[in-house]
Each structure stands twice: as structure tokens, then as C-alpha cells.
Amino acid sequence: MSSSRSRTIQLGVLAVLLYATLRPGTAVDRWIEEALVPARVLAELARPVTWLGGQTVLAAPERQELWRRSRELLEREGAAALPRDGNLAAGRGFVHGQTIERPARDPDGVVIQYDPRCTLAPGMYVTSGDHYLGRVESLVPERPGEAVVRLITGREARIGAEVLLADGSRAPLVVGGVALHPDPRDTRLYLAVHAPSRGDLTAGPVRVRASLDPGQPGLADGFLLGELVHHEQGGLRFLAVRAGFDYDAGPYELVIVSAPEHALAGGSLAREPFAPERWRPTRFAARGTPSALREARVLSHGRSRGLERGAALASDGVLVGRLTRVLQWSARAELVGDPGFAVAGLAQLEDQEEPLVLGRLVSLGRDGEALLFRWENTQDPPLAAGAAGAPGIDLARAPRVRAFVVSGWGERGLPAGLVLGTTELVRARGPQVLRITPPLDVRALERVEVWRANLPPEPTP
Amino acid sequence: MKAQRVLAWIVFAAWLTWATALHAWLGQHGTGWLPDLGLVLVFSLLARLEAADAPWLMLATVCARAALAVEGHAALAAGVLGLVPLVLWVRGTFELTAPAWRTLFCGLFVLGFDAWLLVARHVRGEAGESSFAGALLGLVPIALVSALLSLCCGPLFASLPGLTPLRRRTW
């Protein structure tokens, strides 16, 4: 073959490879991935290297203690989804549900899992604490114990409500969908108000009033939507409900309001994170990775062993990572210390009984053994004027609290309750870096367990 | 191809896999000052290889790397296919077996390969919110120690048992 022809072929192949690299998920990319699967045989050649060093495990008492703390945290989180107001709890039944999917293309729809023994139906109301969130839109026929919930933030969502005015009177209105605040600096979420019964409404708490019969309250009646606000700009009157629920950080744990006879006594978890049958053993092809500055691994098993993309990896109940690509006989995983690894977090604070939903934690890598996660604190008030120095928080002045952090709900492949470690939170609004000390150095592991996401939910024993 | 050379390529793939696995094992606790043993071995052989044999070297490198590395196979193959011809072209001007040149160009080879994988990861949106510039800076120590390893052990790497049929006799 002539040198010129060989060079042309080489450039052509390089162009195809560049296209496949820069446009992931295309047929070319998938074909190249599968074409090199036989190279996995070479990983077996290198297995003797993985025998260097033993398997790190937690001592049984330490593991039991971690599981106990994690379960307690999840139970408290489940209890926090029930109404605190006794009037809202009376005469109603509550079915617990946990978010397992919140598609980016449809942020107003969440997929939940619940105890399949409970009877749900489309149209049932969904709440969290004293807050109204939305309705059950549909049940997933092929997956018992799964349903789609349409949040009140959805464009088409509407619910009858009433505002309690300062003079004690009540005014009906309709709430649903998101309203844009005239001040772009105000990033809080506002629900749109439709058909207010009076033109002079200004402020007051807004609660659901879906029942038309004043003597017969509906199941959702009385649950909070938020606070009515008004704003005048350019002669226009802006009326909206400032949402009382933080839709950025949730919902993860919620309840479906039902007639009392439909709710079941017992645990609140649809998926028990530590049940052995929910985990499948697997192993890494090597201890470590040749990929520079990455904390990621290749696994020796793939689709042929039932592994699925997005499934969590754990060891002794400690979160190890997540599968990012699954091939026929191998898979790739990013570990918790890999920069960019993101997970929903849930924390038990030392000074507060109710768990704190942290929302999304994004890994920034490690500092020694400690994991560094970027976290946006949206729940605490900001520090006093002058204390908050750009761009983050004045750590020296801010109050701190120790916290036990586990994974939260929000992913089908990653159950809540997997342990991340302990840290110290700064209790002030704004971005901060969490320095989490994990109970186990997952980088030294050779054998791990992978979550079986496709098993149907089962009630907690 | 003679059976002897086929066997030599298989042996090279095995050496490369072990070097890559050893590199992975040494770096399991995450140190930025670890030479890329596999790429130093590839460079050492590349400096002494017949140009016509380059496709075999590329194939062995991609396979060994794909077995243990977490990057997409297309990105690995593109990195190898882009850089190996460049090294061959440089070899036409500089004597890459000479200590100074092999140190310099091995460092650049490792830096170029790792930087390409970093670019690919960011373009594919797999790096989350991590800083590209910070990560790029973090690759420099790896390139430096790889260059030093090439200076000290380049000829040794190229003389590993079983690789004799792949080396030019005149180096």
C-alpha cells in the first residue's frame, strides 16, 4: 500500500474516532466500545497485580452501627414526610413514597416507589410534611409499586385554594404552575395564582381548599401551598404564592394521602438499602486506574451478569460509586472521589432531630483520605451583613454542626441510606465545600456489590 | 509476519498490560507524582520500532489500555492514533533514544495523551463542575516523572524479555 494511501486511511480512521469521542452515545461510539470488549481478556492477565494487598472491610460491630444510624436517619426522614399538624393527620391515611427519578426534561414529574401492597390511583394527592406537592398522575403497569407524580409546579397543574387574610376572612383562588418574579435577583420559586376571588389580596398563608362542600373537607384540604405575595411594577400587579416547599432540594420523601383504611402500618421504606438480596457481588479488574487524576474503575462483569448503567456500588453499606457504562463483559464505574461524581445527600445533624435534605453534592476529589463535595446550602439563613465574603462563606464566623451524611433518594439505581461519612456543616446560606471523612477507603477495594435496581420494591420488614 | 514477531507482539501486549496494571495499583490512593509506566514503555519501543510496525503497536496499546482504563475506547484509540504518528514524525528529526530527547519527548507524549483524555472528558460532559485548568495543571507532575523514568529506564524498558524482534538493530 502506498504511503499516501495509508496516510489517508489513517486520517479517515482518526476522524471517525474523534467524532465518536466528541459525540458520545452515537452508533459509532457504541460500536467502537463493543468492538474492543475482547480486550477485557488482557485484564485477566493482570489479575496477579490485584492480589497485592488484601480486601478492606469494616469490623462487624462498626458495620452494624453504621447501618443502625443510617436506618434511623431514613426512618426519621420518613416520619418527617407525615403532617406535623394534628388536624391534617386526623381522618386520613398516608402511604409513604420515595422519589427514584426526576427527569431533567420533565422536572415537574417525579417517579416514586411505594409499598406495592397499598392501593394507589391516579388523582390521589401527594404531600410532604404540611405541604401540598401535587397528584399521582399514573401508575407504572410494568413495575408494581411505582407511580408518576405530577407536581403543582407543572404548567397544567391546578388546585383550588384559599388565602387567610389579616382580618380573619378567607378568599378563594386557584394555584398552579410557576410564576416568574419581576425581580430577576429573586431566585425563590413562586406558584402562579389564577382567578383570585378578590382584587385587593395582598398577603397571607395559602392552603389547599379543593372541596366545594364547606361541610365536607377533601383529603388535601388544609395542606400548605405557601405565602401569598404581591408586587407592583409598571402599573401591573403581580400576585403569586411563594412556595413553602423547597423544590430544588426535593421532594425525595413524600406521602400519598388516602382514606385511612388504605394506608398500611409498618416501615416507610419501599427499598431496603441493606437487604442482601438487593445486592450482587462483583469485582474490579484492577485496584486503581491508569487514567490520570481519576478515581474510577473497570469492573470484571457487565451486562452478561445483569449489571445496569447507573447502579450504585457499595461495600458494607458504604457508598463506593456508580456504574457509568456497562458493556457485555465489563463495566466502568466512577467512585465517590472522582471529580464530578454527584449524589443526593441526606444528613443527620447533631443539634437537630429532623434530617436535613442536602440536595445535590458534587465531588471535587479528595484531600488525603477525606472526600471533598461542593454543596449549596439553600436552607439556612445567610450570615449577617459583612460576614459573607465572596464567593463563599466566612467559615471562621459561621456556626458549624457535625453531621452524618448518607445518600438520599432521587435515583432508581442508587438507594438512599448508603453511608458517605461524617462531616462538619456550616449553617449559613451559600456554596461551601464539605469535607467528608468516609468510614472506609473505597480506593483499596477489589470486591464490591452492585445494586439490583430492577427488583420490585418490597416493604421494610 | 513471522511467528516470532507475532509472539513478540503478544509479549509486548502482556508487558504493557502488566505495566498499566502496576501503574494503576501504585496510584490507587491517588498520587499526582506517579509515572505512567505503560506510556513510557510504549514510547521506549516507539523510539526503536520500524515505522511499518506502528499499527501493531497502536493496536496493542489501545487493547491494553482499554482493558483497565475508564475512558471511552474511542477516546483512547483517537489519542493513540493521533500521537503515535506524531512521535514517528519527530523521530525523523530527533534521535529519540538519546537521553535528552527521549526525556523531553516522552514527557510531552504523556502530557499530550493525558491532556487529550481530559479534553474528551470535559467535552463529553463527564467531568461535572471540576476545573479544566486545575486538572490540566495536575497532569504536569505526571509528565515530569514519566520523562525522568524514560531518562533513567527507557533503554531498559525497550529491552524487556521477548521484545528483541520488535527493536531495530541499529538503535
Interface residues (C-beta under 8 A of the other chain):
Chain A: Q10 V13 L14 L17 L18 A20 T21 L22 P24 V28 D29 I32 E33 A35 L36 A39 R40 V41 L42 A43 L45 A46 V49 T50 L52 G53 A285 A286 R287 G288 T289 P290 S291 A292 L293 R294 E295 A296 R297 V298 T324 R325 R332 A333 E334 G337 P339 G340 F341 A342 V362 S363 L364 G365 R366 R374 D441 R443 A444
Chain B: A13 A14 T17 W18 T20 A21 L22 H23 A24 W25 L26 G27 Q28 H29 G30 G32 D36 G38 V62 C63 A64 R65 A66 A67 L68 A69 V70 E71 G72 H73 A74 A75 A77 A78 L81 G82 P85 D114 L117 L118 A120 V123 R124 E126 A127 G128 E129 S130 A135 G138 L139 I142
